[in-house]
Amino acid sequence: MDSQLLSRIESARCSLMAKDRIRVLDAEGNILLPAGETGRVSIPEYFTLSDVQDRPYFGENNTFLKVDVTPPIVLCIDDHGPVETDFLVLLAELIKQFNHEPVTIQNQYEVYKRVLLEELMASEVEALASEHQIEMEQERCVLTFQIVATESQSAKEMLEPILREQKAKDDRFVEMDRHTVVLLKSMEEIDGFDHDMRDLAERISQDLSMETGKSCIIGIGEPRRTLAEIGESYRESRRAVEVGRIFLPDEHIYLYRSLVLERFLMDTPRETGARYHSILFNRKNARLFNEEMLHTIEMFFAKDLNLSDTARQLYIHRNTLVYRLDKVQRQTGLDLRKFDDAVTFKMMLLLGKSGQDKPRPVY
Amino acid sequence: MASLKLDHIYKIYSGNVTAVSDFCLDIEDKEFIVLVGPSGCGKSTTLRMVAGLEEISAGDLFIGDRRVNDVAPKDRDIAMVFQNYALYPHMTVYDNMAFGLKLRKKPKEEIDKLVREAAKILSIEQLLNRKPKALSGGQRQRVALGRAIVRDPKVFLMDEPLSNLDAKLRVQMRTEITKLHQRLQTTFIYVTHDQTEAMTMGTRIVVMKDGFIQQVDTPQNLYDYPANLFVGSFIGSPQMNFFNAKLVARDGGVWAEFGSNAIRVPDSKIRLLTDESYIGKEVVMGIRPENIHDEERFLSVADGNLVEAKVEVTELMGSETYLYLKNDAKEGNIVARVDPRSTSHMGDTIKVAFETSRLHFFDKDTEKTILRRPD
């Protein structure tokens, strides 16, 4: 039997709770799996001769099920119960899938891509990592770069020289589509995740700009300790971009872990969000919260409620700023100079954004 | 080294949002040009267009004799220092500085020579083997400058490069960049929202607002002859005091009346009026804080040009004192910058002298200056 198929069958067997009780036999009853176990299981003659398919056969001590692969195999479990039968049927289904669409992963690159897309089971990842000599236990994190590709140049082609030049020993980059490239960054030389990852992303972004004139959006997932988990990091990096572009459209680097509040608000049902948002942002306050006022308040929050810094940044007199904040307080009862009131306001403001439709993709 | 010409440059974003309008500027070789203005005025967008990071919607950009509108940033012979001076965290200072050269496949020996030369200029030779995390904010900023220097560009572009540094370091780096400009003898274009940075660093300053150039001039001229109310208020700290005033001809002279106050405008100033018809009209009068005095030696020669005001707040700054004065001519405070030995105290009602030769006048509607420059 093809070693790759056997390896996949073993992965599938190992993924079942009853793995220790299931054996994979050849047509003569020789034990193929678990690997390392030798010997033979006696298959009832009636079952061997019959052409019954997809139906379990209850022997004296075991339940058997044939699987029509090439060469055929027999699954065996040490009981007759319905649960045991279900395990065999489930495993047989999985094996048939493998047989119809055999996973032929030719190179490391493809392994990384399939793992990122979470198309492989953990046990399969392990088997493939071993086959392609990929370190299984290594802390890595995903940076997803989204760039508008041109007709003549894909995102990968634009980024490749920079990613290659900055590459640490265990870094890998993978093209997910024409506009999306993933950098699998080894955490080995990273000290202080938030700061270092932001710096790395910013540096790459600036170098990309200066080389190609192109800008990019970067999402950064959480670090993961094993290869099998990097798909989660990739999912987080994409989620960071999705959420970040709604709440922080002026930025271009989004760290999943820095967007806790925003993610929470995105998970708030739209109706609930709209209900709370309208407590402040309603017809009565429409004139108060004009563009200038909202810009003022957002800058005040960005400057950590510091009046002088905000006034300087907005190029308005400090008294003008105080006057505007007083006006908000008079009309809404919220004194934005106070932390609690500022938090309330910020939440209600963000709830308005969370109700918006998703922004269009970068490309 | 190169001159630049920005010829009727526009930046228009989708939705017909105009970020930069009709920007015209000739920059001479080796000049240190500062673009300054409040946030959203278009200064960074202009710089990014020069860098090639933003497409130019209309107009022509020349670096030297070459039109570069459609030239990729890497082929413009420029180097840019960004506001965020990020470095590759896993690389040494040396490798960070060499990065751009390696991308260009320069020979190893040449890279080594250029990196070491730049490190010497910036006095960071001893840091070359360190990783960024072992550097202070100022040292990182130097490395960021080093990345630009090694490329030996014709033009250095700097987008608020000091704004992430603390106040003390900012002052120090300001001087360092000025020295660097003198040493490299290259064209610098520098963007800041900080008028002090602009005044201390630029050979010429471009003041911008709402996407339009307001004035282009030397720091001293901007300060002394602001073209409009905005420039008058933006340049100088504390900012210029403004009053709604009326120019009235009486008693053989012209008087500026504001609130219940009146001061005589010197004839030399009146001669500079662009249009005599302003006499009898409402104008905006401006005076800088340092041109308002409370010392006896000024009061005694003020020739009646005194204004009575109540001292609401005094701020001793060490080398000077700011008086925040209340007078019926102005809703807010009048700010005076006086000698630190001033005897004025909070709550006092005092007389202050306006140095009338230093008055500024602006058209109330157009906000443009109504004074010509003296010959």
Interface residues (C-beta under 8 A of the other chain):
Chain A: P161 I162 E165 Q166 A168 E189 I190 D191 G192 H195 D196 R198 D199 L200 E202 R203 Q206 D207 S209 M210 E211 T212 G213 S215 Q313 L314 Y315 H317 N319
Chain B: P38 S39 A51 G52 L53 A72 P73 K74 M80 F82 N84 A86 L87 Y88 P89 H90 M91 F99 G100 K102 L103 P132 K133 H193 F234 G332
